[in-house]
Amino acid sequence: MINHVYISNNSANKESVAEIIFVKKNSEEKYEKGIEQLYEEDNLKKINTSGNTIFIIDVHCTFKGAEKLQQQGGVIIYRYLLKQFEKCQDKLKVVFYSPVPQDDLVKLKPENYVLKLLPFIECKYEEGQFEKDLSDEIAKYEKEVWVQFNNASENLLSGWALAKNQSVETNYLSDEEREKQINEQNPKWRTIAIIDDQLHEWITTYKTIFEAKTKFRFLHYNNSKRTKGTFDKSKIENLTDPKTADTLSKQIKDVDLVISDFYLEEAHESNNWMSVEELSKKSGFQLFETIKGKKGERGINKGVPYAMHTSSNKIQYYKFLNANGVDNWFTKDIRPNATSQEKRENFIVFKKGIEVYTSNPTSELYATLRDIWKKIEVIETWTQPMSWWDSKTKKPEILNLIKNSWAAIRSYVQQEDYVAENIGSIDTHFTPASVISNMCKILEMDFNGAFKTVNHCFHFLRHIRNAASHYDSYNSLVMADAIIYLEVWLSLLQNVKINKASKIFQPVNGHEHMIHVNVDTDGNENHFKHQLLYIYLQYFNSPYSKDAHSAKMRIKKRINDLLQQADKVILLQEVLNHVMPKDRRGNAISGAIHLSQAIACDLTDDATLELSINEDKEKLFIMND
Amino acid sequence: MWGVTTSESEEHKATLNALQTAYDTVISIQRSSNKDTSVLNKCVVLLKHDTDGLENKNLDSVQWTVICSGSVTQPSINDTNKTAGIPPSVLIENLETFIEATKDKTEITKEDIEVLYAIDPELEKLLEPFTTFHPLATLTADLKAKKTKLQTYVNTKLGK
């Protein structure tokens, strides 16, 4: 038996089984009670939550605090119903009605956007129209499913509407793509895994506030399965594609961001403060460790950014999770009476926080780091020497250096720039230079003949390392350089075609190549002002860069950036007047090529002309436009 | 957020005056040719929400007490109680418009309050007939015409 309960301002009607009526209490037409008091003392808190009741709510209910019809007090009542049904939102069935169409109601009061998503009847005041529409609407939702929210998901939705429907962006456009016509752009769409035990209450909100093309993977943690109260990764079901019976590993291994609840098994936030030991036992943390791994356990996707979306706002908990590698923490505002201002601000914090991993330039860094970690894991899994360096003695040290470098870049990306700004230490160059110096310790290891004759690749590694090690050049390095450097090293370490250390830096046909730097008449190396640009160009144009595919893409962009920043007059002087290196006897060194030929093409000494990069047969050359 | 109504404006004036007095006194001591700066070491300005508990304090200091009013539980400003507080639910942009409109006034008008809550009096009037009508009750002849009038007004308001 389904009961219809009308919530309105006017008197009872014999056809309704029950009514909740808000009336003006005295002759001065003042309301005696506000919604919070009505919730605490009166009907709202005594409501049957069995799912047998359909609440039919006048959008324009009035009471103390919402005394005007256009304040749409019916939605405020709905928020208190959400609170009453907080453990059984699937049982809450609501139909709104108003003489104003729902789209117009939302335009008049954007924070009530939920009206657009819930069952609604526009009263047309024609005989039988309301009854018929009500019957149709109920039949429709009984057949399908009643749309679910909770206070937190409705608040976030409301905040989005108050922020003028600014979607959370989940696509990344590189600078090159931005320059194209909009219909020719090819953005990178990120895939986001959402894991929650109350996922049904969030799906409508997420689908509304994120960009329409967002690639979601809705993973429901079904805590009613198996042992109640015990975390079990097999309790996760894929709602995006319910037919898939994939393991959690398959669902998670390729996503760009995980947003997870913290309390998947436990009752939500209590007033007690938990110890670190208790926190580490919580289901949300166990899921985090399952995905990100822990000491001795690799995890499913260690490099993936991970954000907690939880009702907890206890900062010590965040501190604990932050120390364990959780990237961010978004608070679910579960209050039915959160103010419009608070809802809007909470949404903006959520949007900006998510976009760090999905659409900002930082999102590309996170994606790169995730891919790099996968490469590191491949190297780590080798059970027998596979490559020129893979001896039992050096492997742990090399892996440690590479992992440290990865962790340093990850920390750098995660840090808030303004903290460094506040103390007057903008860390733009320090960490990249440190990461490069750190990785170069591999060059100090004894590889039994690896450095006897060396090629462009070795020179490249050495010169970048030198740039990172000296005070007059380290500040030309940025994080893109550190990532390039890490990728070049990984391409060398992954090289299984060469299994002897003595061959890894061997020049083709034993003919030594070199990277030109500024050498004075006494044979001392001095720095060109644009040395980094020349080093990149010479390495890029050499045959030794061909295996470092992803690094080359990045080098190309870096070369263009460096050229844009270059001082044209000095650059022309350095390239065109390059002093060729000579041996001790004063003869030209074999294999040396003048910079104007190695990295430039028909360059003329005219600083009024723009400089650009010309690509010819997969080589890059500076030229005048 | 508080103190933009008439009475609270006065309250804030008093607050600012008390702070000004405290500041002037400190400055005059500092600038005095015969200054006794030792008194400054004992100066205390108390900013308090109300006067509760002040009598229990036995502070050995030169003391100015500035009472700041405002509480989330105080009544909200409306047509009949224009000296009450402004609820935190008011959007900042509405509050800014309200402050701009009322800063030189001695008395807040009904229209000012409507601005604060983004209330449209005409829309309110047009909605009124429907709130006393239960959707299952017998229809009256004029309701449909009133709905048309309401919709026409809403369309104009929304720029349709």
Contacts between the chains, C-beta under 8 A, distances in Angstrom:
chain1	res1	chain2	res2	distance
A	6	B	134	7.2
A	6	B	135	7.9
A	6	B	136	7.9
A	8	B	131	7.9
A	8	B	134	6.5
A	9	B	131	5.0
A	9	B	132	7.1
A	10	B	131	6.9
A	10	B	132	5.3
A	10	B	133	6.6
A	10	B	134	4.9
A	10	B	137	8.0
A	11	B	134	6.8
A	13	B	134	4.9
A	13	B	136	4.6
A	13	B	137	6.1
A	15	B	136	5.2
A	16	B	136	6.8
A	30	B	80	7.6
A	56	B	135	7.8
A	58	B	131	7.1
A	60	B	127	6.0
A	60	B	130	7.1
A	60	B	131	5.4
A	62	B	131	7.2
A	65	B	76	6.9
A	65	B	87	7.7
A	67	B	78	6.9
A	68	B	117	7.0
A	68	B	119	5.3
A	68	B	124	5.7
A	69	B	124	5.8
A	69	B	127	4.1
A	69	B	128	6.8
A	69	B	131	5.6
A	70	B	119	6.5
A	70	B	120	6.5
A	70	B	123	5.4
A	70	B	124	5.9
A	70	B	127	6.3
A	71	B	117	7.3
A	71	B	119	7.7
A	97	B	135	5.9
A	98	B	130	7.8
A	99	B	127	7.4
A	99	B	130	4.8
A	99	B	147	4.9
A	99	B	150	5.9
A	99	B	151	7.8
A	100	B	127	7.8
A	100	B	150	6.9
A	100	B	151	7.3
A	100	B	154	5.9
A	101	B	151	7.9
A	104	B	154	5.2
A	104	B	155	8.0
A	104	B	158	6.2
A	107	B	158	5.3
A	108	B	123	7.7
A	108	B	154	7.3
A	108	B	157	7.6
A	108	B	158	7.4
A	121	B	135	7.8
A	123	B	130	7.2
A	123	B	135	5.9
A	123	B	147	7.3
A	124	B	144	7.4
A	124	B	147	7.0
A	125	B	139	5.7
A	125	B	143	4.1
A	125	B	144	4.6
A	125	B	147	5.6
A	126	B	139	7.7
A	126	B	144	7.0
A	127	B	139	6.3
A	130	B	135	4.5
A	130	B	136	7.0
A	131	B	136	7.2
A	162	B	91	7.8
A	339	B	87	8.0
A	339	B	88	5.0
A	339	B	89	4.4
A	340	B	89	6.0
A	340	B	91	5.4
A	341	B	88	7.0
A	341	B	89	7.6
A	341	B	90	8.0
A	341	B	91	6.2
A	341	B	92	6.2
